[in-house]
């Protein structure tokens, strides 16, 4: 089954807009009830927007950091890229420190650094072009992954996704949500379920809203209902994104993904991880070496600013977990599909990456 995808219909949301003199970021903290863009006029504002989750999703974070580098260059006076790079180091370090787990952030900044090392007097233009290329490549990769991932799904299947991996997390179309968009467009996916994704509720606030914009009907479930849903037979695939994929196929993603993979294996449900090659980190041998970001425990004490927990309670708030490669049925990138990922298969596809 192969059906052309109407991207004008299934790709309507854009979280990142370059305005020529500033970066405009769709404030994802205020969705779905307010659609507002935050204007970042310098790199410090971009770093803050990444840290406070105004912009989120590994690919989107990398794209924002690229534009943040362009903004930082406004304050630099240099005759060539190498000289500019030296002056830009503090801004680049601040951007890199804004979120530790998503490898796309460091990857994008490394690309910006590389451009500067060979740029001449036109180094500003070179930076601007590279930031745009990073965004354009991400959109193209997402559309490619959407088609590759959808081809794995039997017509009429039910799918469950976690967190938000759509246009809001990327340049557009999305990673795991791109597969779901493509699958719906091609008639392969009959029903979509989305987990709420505590504590920030990315599934409840963002994913179902984003699908609604495209006219895709989605059913929201509590995170704790996922195993029971699988038991009913309503779901054939769990489709998720990743913030870092290791050399052995271990994948870091939003907290709760590991639990879904365990439940899926028990119930005979397949697991698909969808991420661009920029998310693959062949220098990290396994998930044991991934730094798991810990956020403010206070995020667990309430919902929507309303406290639900008694005073004096302690909380533990890891934001990511690692799903072992042996629990993953397919890793989809723009380079292709790896079924039953292991170190050898990863090396074959991403050698030299």
ZAMARGU-4260 file (C-alpha; in steps of 0.2 Angstrom, whole numbers, plus 5000, padded with zeros to 4 digits):
<rodrens>
0) 5000/5000/5000 | 5007/5017/4995 | 4997/5033/4995 | 5004/5050/4992 | 5003/5060/5008
5) 4994/5077/5008 | 5007/5087/5018 | 4997/5103/5018 | 4983/5093/5027 | 4994/5083/5039
10) 5008/5096/5043 | 5000/5112/5049 | 5009/5116/5065 | 5026/5125/5066 | 5035/5128/5083
15) 5050/5138/5077 | 5050/5153/5066 | 5065/5163/5060 | 5060/5181/5059 | 5076/5188/5052
20) 5080/5198/5068 | 5074/5186/5081 | 5068/5168/5084 | 5050/5165/5087 | 5046/5150/5097
25) 5028/5143/5100 | 5026/5143/5119 | 5022/5125/5122 | 5020/5128/5141 | 5003/5137/5137
30) 4996/5125/5124 | 4982/5120/5121 | 4973/5135/5127 | 4984/5148/5121 | 4994/5149/5105
35) 5008/5161/5108 | 5025/5164/5102 | 5040/5169/5113 | 5052/5181/5104 | 5070/5177/5107
40) 5081/5192/5102 | 5098/5184/5108 | 5106/5167/5112 | 5103/5169/5131 | 5084/5170/5128
45) 5085/5154/5117 | 5095/5145/5130 | 5082/5150/5143 | 5068/5144/5131 | 5076/5127/5129
50) 5079/5125/5148 | 5061/5130/5153 | 5052/5120/5140 | 5046/5134/5130 | 5053/5124/5115
55) 5055/5105/5118 | 5058/5089/5108 | 5076/5084/5103 | 5076/5089/5085 | 5067/5106/5089
60) 5080/5109/5103 | 5094/5107/5090 | 5086/5118/5077 | 5083/5132/5091 | 5101/5130/5096
65) 5107/5133/5078 | 5097/5149/5077 | 5103/5154/5094 | 5121/5153/5087 | 5115/5165/5073
70) 5108/5177/5086 | 5124/5176/5097 | 5135/5181/5081 | 5126/5198/5081 | 5137/5203/5095
75) 5153/5197/5088 | 5166/5207/5078 | 5178/5196/5068 | 5186/5195/5051 | 5183/5176/5049
80) 5174/5161/5056 | 5189/5155/5067 | 5190/5171/5076 | 5171/5172/5078 | 5171/5155/5085
85) 5183/5160/5099 | 5172/5174/5104 | 5156/5163/5102 | 5162/5150/5114 | 5153/5156/5130
90) 5136/5158/5121 | 5139/5140/5113 | 5143/5133/5130 | 5127/5141/5138 | 5116/5134/5124
95) 5124/5117/5126 | 5121/5117/5144 | 5102/5121/5143 | 5097/5102/5142 | 5109/5088/5144
100) 5100/5072/5137 | 5095/5076/5119 | 5110/5073/5108 | 5103/5084/5094 | 5108/5099/5104
105) 5126/5095/5104 | 5125/5089/5087 | 5118/5105/5080 | 5130/5116/5089 | 5145/5105/5082
110) 5138/5108/5065 | 5138/5127/5068 | 5156/5126/5075 | 5162/5116/5060 | 5155/5129/5048
115) 5164/5143/5057 | 5181/5134/5056 | 5182/5135/5037 | 5172/5151/5035 | 5180/5167/5029
120) 5174/5185/5029 | 5156/5179/5025 | 5155/5169/5041 | 5139/5177/5047 | 5130/5171/5031
125) 5138/5154/5032 | 5130/5152/5050 | 5113/5158/5044 | 5113/5146/5030 | 5118/5131/5041
130) 5104/5135/5053 | 5092/5135/5039 | 5099/5119/5032 | 5098/5110/5049 | 5079/5114/5049
135) 5076/5110/5031 | 5085/5093/5033 | 5075/5089/5048 | 5058/5092/5039 | 5064/5081/5025
140) 5070/5067/5036 | 5053/5067/5046 | 5043/5065/5030 | 5055/5051/5025 | 5054/5042/5041
145) 5035/5044/5041 | 5034/5034/5025 | 5047/5021/5031 | 5038/5018/5047 | 5021/5018/5041
150) 5026/5004/5028 | 5029/4992/5044 | 5011/4994/5050 | 4997/4982/5044 | 4981/4991/5038
155) 4969/4994/5051 | 4981/4994/5066 | 4979/5003/5082 | 4994/5012/5089 | 4999/5020/5105
160) 5011/5035/5107 | 5019/5043/5122 | 5025/5061/5125 | 5025/5073/5110 | 5035/5068/5094
165) 5026/5078/5081 | 5028/5095/5073 | 5029/5103/5090 | 5045/5093/5093 | 5053/5095/5076
170) 5054/5107/5061 | 5038/5099/5056 | 5028/5083/5053 | 5036/5074/5067 | 5046/5058/5071
175) 5034/5045/5079 | 5019/5056/5076 | 5025/5058/5058 | 5024/5039/5056 | 5006/5040/5063
180) 5002/5054/5052 | 5008/5045/5037 | 4999/5029/5043 | 4983/5038/5045 | 4984/5046/5028
185) 4988/5029/5020 | 4974/5020/5029 | 4986/5009/5039 | 4981/5016/5056 | 4963/5014/5061
190) 4965/5021/5079 | 4977/5032/5088 | 4979/5032/5107 | 4990/5044/5117 | 4997/5043/5134
195) 4995/5058/5145 | 5014/5059/5150 | 5015/5064/5167 | 5021/5076/5175 | 5021/5089/5160
200) 5007/5081/5151 | 5014/5082/5134 | 5003/5069/5127 | 4987/5077/5135 | 4992/5095/5131
205) 5001/5094/5115 | 4999/5077/5106 | 4980/5076/5105 | 4979/5095/5102 | 4991/5093/5087
210) 4982/5078/5080 | 4966/5088/5081 | 4973/5102/5071 | 4975/5089/5057 | 4958/5081/5059
215) 4965/5065/5066 | 4955/5058/5080 | 4965/5052/5095 | 4960/5044/5111 | 4969/5050/5127
220) 4973/5038/5140 | 4980/5039/5158 | 4998/5032/5157 | 4993/5019/5170 | 4980/5012/5158
225) 4993/5007/5144 | 4995/4989/5149 | 4977/4986/5151 | 4974/4994/5134 | 4987/4982/5126
230) 4978/4967/5134 | 4962/4972/5125 | 4970/4969/5109 | 4967/4987/5103 | 4985/4991/5100
235) 4997/4983/5088 | 5011/4995/5089 | 5019/5007/5102 | 5027/5021/5092 | 5039/5033/5101
240) 5053/5045/5098 | 5070/5046/5106 | 5082/5059/5113 | 5097/5048/5111 | 5100/5031/5103
245) 5116/5022/5108 | 5128/5011/5098 | 5119/4995/5104 | 5101/5001/5100 | 5097/5006/5118
250) 5086/5022/5117 | 5083/5036/5129 | 5066/5044/5128 | 5053/5052/5139 | 5050/5044/5156
255) 5037/5030/5155 | 5044/5023/5138 | 5053/5009/5146 | 5037/5003/5155 | 5028/5004/5139
260) 5041/4993/5130 | 5040/4980/5145 | 5021/4979/5144 | 5022/4978/5125 | 5033/4963/5125
265) 5022/4954/5137 | 5006/4957/5126 | 5014/4954/5109 | 5013/4972/5104 | 5028/4979/5094
270) 5038/4994/5098 | 5045/5006/5085 | 5057/5020/5089 | 5057/5034/5077 | 5071/5047/5076
275) 5083/5056/5064 | 5101/5050/5062 | 5106/5066/5072 | 5098/5057/5087 | 5110/5042/5085
280) 5125/5043/5096 | 5138/5029/5091 | 5150/5036/5104 | 5139/5030/5118 | 5140/5012/5119
285) 5125/5008/5129 | 5111/5016/5139 | 5121/5014/5155 | 5131/5029/5150 | 5117/5041/5146
290) 5115/5055/5158 | 5097/5055/5164 | 5091/5073/5167 | 5083/5076/5184 | 5070/5090/5185
295) 5063/5100/5199 | 5054/5087/5211 | 5041/5101/5213 | 5034/5097/5195 | 5026/5082/5203
300) 5017/5091/5217 | 5003/5098/5206 | 4994/5099/5190 | 4992/5116/5180 | 4998/5126/5195
305) 4986/5118/5207 | 4995/5108/5221 | 4988/5091/5224 | 5001/5084/5237 | 5003/5088/5255
310) 5018/5099/5261 | 5034/5090/5266 | 5033/5076/5254 | 5048/5071/5244 | 5048/5067/5226
315) 5060/5060/5213 | 5058/5067/5195 | 5069/5059/5181 | 5063/5065/5165 | 5069/5051/5154
320) 5072/5032/5154 | 5081/5020/5143 | 5073/5006/5134 | 5085/4992/5130 | 5088/4988/5112
325) 5081/4970/5114 | 5064/4977/5118 | 5063/4987/5102 | 5056/4979/5086 | 5061/4993/5074
330) 5072/5009/5074 | 5067/5020/5060 | 5078/5034/5054 | 5079/5043/5037 | 5093/5031/5033
335) 5082/5016/5034 | 5074/5003/5046 | 5083/4992/5058 | 5073/4978/5064 | 5078/4970/5080
340) 5092/4982/5083 | 5109/4977/5090 | 5126/4983/5090 | 5130/4975/5073 | 5115/4982/5064
345) 5118/4999/5071 | 5136/4999/5066 | 5131/4994/5048 | 5119/5008/5046 | 5128/5022/5056
350) 5146/5017/5053 | 5156/5033/5054 | 5142/5043/5061
</rodrens>
